[in-house]
Amino acid sequence: MTSVSVPGSERRHELFGMHPRPSPPSALSAVATLAWRAMLKIKHVPFQLFDVTVMPIMFTLLFTYIFGGALAGSPREYIQYLLPGVLVQTVVFITVYTGMGLNTDINKGLFDRFRSLPMWQPAPLLGALAGDLFRYSVASALILIMGLILGFRPQGGIVGVLLAVALVLIFAFALSWLWIIVGMLVRTPESVMTTSFIFLMPLTFASNIFVELSTMPGWLQAVVGRNPVTHLANASRDLMHGQAAGTDVMWVLIASAFIVLVAAPIAMRMYRKER
């Protein structure tokens, strides 16, 4: 019997005009690509660009000049207390866009397209979160620049400011997981926004972002003092002004870890089961 030689795999690809299938992207590459996509969306969605650029500047200016004279004697004095709090409030508010972006992708069918691609499946969520960290950083930088123009002088120097911003970003990253869950539960991006405000309004305004705890009734001090945003605002102020912030930093990190440990597995499970 005459033996028939079979061409090797590379030769077969040449014969049939085919090329070997490229290997799937690594997990890091997939996350980086989708993070870049999330950052590009800021440029193409004017409303998100407004909240990242205009809203931080507007908040800083309005609260400084409206409340400064009444609460601290002068805007320059008040901004030393206010600016770390406004930084916290602004970043916490814009975390909702993580859920809104995911909900938009689901409604447009991009969600199913991502799931069909040969890539690490958590990449769309982690990429969106990484891109949002860039958004939070831009908002933080604008607030700090405006504060310096208005007379904010952090006694803790650049190191204290960077540590405070890093702590705010950690908490924002954790909080974003909650909005991912909301984004997969409700039908429209507008519903994500409405739902988030129900929680964000009391979370931020029932805190010491604008005034000291000592100015509140005793029962309210007990409630506000246990708010994680209060601990975050305290820690940010202390770090920026070079004061001891160990206890508040610890509570913020504990709260952030708790949120991630509870919300992230739920979000990932919902993501895999979403149809």
LINFENJO-V304253 format. One record per residue. N is the residue number from 1. RES is the residue in one small letter. OMEGA is omega in degrees with one decimal (none if undefined). NEAR is the number of other ideal C-beta (glycine too) atoms within 10 Angstrom. Layout:
<<N,RES,OMEGA,NEAR> <N,RES,OMEGA,NEAR>>
//
This chain:
<<1,m,-179.4,3> <2,t,179.2,3> <3,s,179.6,5> <4,v,179.2,5> <5,s,180.0,5> <6,v,-179.6,8> <7,p,175.0,10> <8,g,-175.8,9> <9,s,-179.8,9> <10,e,178.7,9> <11,r,179.2,10> <12,r,177.0,11> <13,h,178.5,14> <14,e,-177.7,12> <15,l,-177.6,9> <16,f,178.1,7> <17,g,-177.1,6> <18,m,176.1,9> <19,h,177.7,7> <20,p,179.5,8> <21,r,179.5,8> <22,p,179.1,7> <23,s,179.6,7> <24,p,178.5,12> <25,p,177.3,16> <26,s,179.4,12> <27,a,-179.3,14> <28,l,179.4,11> <29,s,179.7,13> <30,a,178.6,22> <31,v,-179.2,23> <32,a,179.5,17> <33,t,-179.4,14> <34,l,172.3,21> <35,a,176.7,20> <36,w,175.9,14> <37,r,179.9,16> <38,a,178.9,22> <39,m,178.3,17> <40,l,179.4,11> <41,k,178.8,18> <42,i,-177.9,19> <43,k,-173.2,9> <44,h,177.6,8> <45,v,-173.8,15> <46,p,-177.5,9> <47,f,177.4,9> <48,q,178.2,18> <49,l,177.5,15> <50,f,-177.6,11> <51,d,-179.4,19> <52,v,-173.8,20> <53,t,-172.4,14> <54,v,-175.3,11> <55,m,178.0,16> <56,p,179.0,27> <57,i,-178.7,16> <58,m,178.9,13> <59,f,-177.4,20> <60,t,-179.5,25> <61,l,-174.9,15> <62,l,-176.3,11> <63,f,180.0,21> <64,t,-173.8,24> <65,y,178.7,13> <66,i,-175.7,12> <67,f,-172.7,15> <68,g,-178.0,19> <69,g,-176.5,13> <70,a,-172.2,8> <71,l,-175.6,18> <72,a,178.7,17> <73,g,178.7,10> <74,s,177.3,12> <75,p,-178.4,19> <76,r,177.6,14> <77,e,-175.8,14> <78,y,-175.9,23> <79,i,175.6,24> <80,q,177.7,18> <81,y,-170.4,20> <82,l,-167.2,28> <83,l,176.8,25> <84,p,178.2,30> <85,g,177.5,24> <86,v,175.8,24> <87,l,178.5,30> <88,v,-177.0,28> <89,q,-176.7,25> <90,t,-178.4,24> <91,v,178.9,24> <92,v,-179.4,23> <93,f,-174.1,21> <94,i,173.4,21> <95,t,-177.7,23> <96,v,-177.0,25> <97,y,173.3,30> <98,t,178.5,27> <99,g,179.5,28> <100,m,179.5,23> <101,g,178.6,23> <102,l,179.2,27> <103,n,177.5,25> <104,t,178.5,18> <105,d,178.4,19> <106,i,-177.5,18> <107,n,-179.4,12> <108,k,179.4,10> <109,g,179.4,9> <110,l,178.6,14> <111,f,-179.6,19> <112,d,178.5,12> <113,r,178.0,11> <114,f,-177.6,18> <115,r,-178.8,14> <116,s,-177.7,8> <117,l,-180.0,13> <118,p,-179.7,10> <119,m,177.8,20> <120,w,-169.1,17> <121,q,176.0,14> <122,p,-174.6,17> <123,a,179.2,23> <124,p,179.2,24> <125,l,-178.3,21> <126,l,176.0,19> <127,g,177.2,23> <128,a,179.1,25> <129,l,179.2,23> <130,a,176.7,18> <131,g,178.8,23> <132,d,175.1,26> <133,l,174.4,18> <134,f,178.1,15> <135,r,179.4,23> <136,y,-179.9,24> <137,s,177.9,17> <138,v,178.8,17> <139,a,179.7,24> <140,s,-179.7,23> <141,a,179.8,12> <142,l,178.8,19> <143,i,-179.0,25> <144,l,178.7,21> <145,i,178.3,14> <146,m,178.7,20> <147,g,178.3,24> <148,l,177.3,14> <149,i,-177.9,11> <150,l,176.0,18> <151,g,177.8,15> <152,f,-178.5,22> <153,r,-178.9,11> <154,p,-179.0,21> <155,q,179.5,10> <156,g,177.6,18> <157,g,-176.5,11> <158,i,179.8,8> <159,v,178.7,12> <160,g,178.9,20> <161,v,-179.5,22> <162,l,177.7,14> <163,l,178.3,18> <164,a,179.0,28> <165,v,179.0,22> <166,a,179.1,12> <167,l,177.5,22> <168,v,179.6,26> <169,l,177.8,16> <170,i,179.6,19> <171,f,179.1,25> <172,a,177.1,26> <173,f,-179.9,19> <174,a,-177.7,24> <175,l,-178.8,25> <176,s,178.8,27> <177,w,177.8,24> <178,l,-178.7,22> <179,w,172.5,27> <180,i,177.9,25> <181,i,179.2,19> <182,v,-179.6,21> <183,g,178.2,28> <184,m,-179.7,19> <185,l,-174.9,13> <186,v,-171.0,17> <187,r,-172.8,10> <188,t,174.7,12> <189,p,178.4,19> <190,e,177.5,11> <191,s,175.6,16> <192,v,179.5,26> <193,m,-178.9,18> <194,t,-179.9,12> <195,t,-177.7,17> <196,s,-178.4,22> <197,f,177.7,12> <198,i,-179.6,9> <199,f,-173.4,14> <200,l,-178.9,19> <201,m,177.3,11> <202,p,-178.7,13> <203,l,-177.3,18> <204,t,-176.7,20> <205,f,173.6,12> <206,a,-178.9,15> <207,s,178.9,25> <208,n,178.5,22> <209,i,-173.4,24> <210,f,-177.0,18> <211,v,178.0,16> <212,e,176.7,10> <213,l,-176.2,14> <214,s,179.8,7> <215,t,-175.8,11> <216,m,173.7,16> <217,p,-175.7,8> <218,g,-179.0,6> <219,w,-179.9,8> <220,l,176.1,12> <221,q,-179.9,16> <222,a,179.8,11> <223,v,-176.4,14> <224,v,-178.7,18> <225,g,178.9,14> <226,r,178.3,10> <227,n,179.2,18> <228,p,177.6,21> <229,v,175.7,25> <230,t,177.6,25> <231,h,179.1,25> <232,l,178.2,31> <233,a,177.6,29> <234,n,-178.5,24> <235,a,179.4,27> <236,s,178.4,29> <237,r,-176.8,25> <238,d,179.5,21> <239,l,-178.9,26> <240,m,-177.4,28> <241,h,173.1,19> <242,g,179.8,13> <243,q,179.8,13> <244,a,-176.2,9> <245,a,-172.2,23> <246,g,-176.1,9> <247,t,-179.1,12> <248,d,177.3,21> <249,v,180.0,21> <250,m,-179.3,12> <251,w,177.9,17> <252,v,-179.9,25> <253,l,177.5,16> <254,i,179.2,12> <255,a,179.8,19> <256,s,179.4,20> <257,a,179.2,12> <258,f,179.9,12> <259,i,-178.6,18> <260,v,-178.1,18> <261,l,-179.9,11> <262,v,-171.3,14> <263,a,-175.1,18> <264,a,177.8,19> <265,p,178.2,11> <266,i,-179.7,14> <267,a,-179.3,24> <268,m,179.0,16> <269,r,177.3,11> <270,m,179.8,14> <271,y,-178.5,20> <272,r,-176.3,10> <273,k,-177.1,8> <274,e,178.4,12> <275,r,none,6>>
//
